[in-house]
Amino acid sequence: MKKGLKKIILTALLFITAGTVSAYVCKYKEDYLKLYHVHYGQESDDCIENIYWLEQAVKADFANPLYAYTKIENEQQWEKYRYLFMLHLNLKLIEQHLRLGRIYDKSAAYFYDAPYKDEYLRNLKTAKEAYTLCYTYWEEAKLWAEKANVGKFKFMFLTGLQNWEDERERVCTGKLDYQKILDRELTRLNRVIDDLVAMENKTY
């Protein structure tokens, strides 16, 4: 993780966790994913909190199949469940990094931005770091989608996780392609950065 973005995330987490004591013990992926939530008006702290819980979920072990998010009846279902779970986590990490980046992003550079260009450039650097991290998560997401889409799972659908099955289908068919989205956003962002750097320091 880039130093600038890492500093923002660590600082925010100190404020989020300071003075809070919880009786809820997180140990498994399923526990951490329950802590993920999206606010109506999501601020940077909300994104950073979600990123933290999702990252913890990635690192944690799975709970016993008895406590899975859907009914598991055999080892093959359990295998597919794990692949779909990891796919979902990585897609949510992309989503949250994109949300975080957009908070610091700027769609275009205007002539009257010149007096504030240094501040804008700092924000755009943070946005760029957030977007760039998404490429790693996207590669992971494609890997897990492919694992959940092999022949032995062709006629097996975890109906209790239909949205996760939909995610797998969209990734495997190319209907969801974060590579294109990220390339487009970073091309635009780099153009805005270039426009700001080229500006003279004027006061309007």
Disulfide bonds with the S-S distance in Angstrom:
none
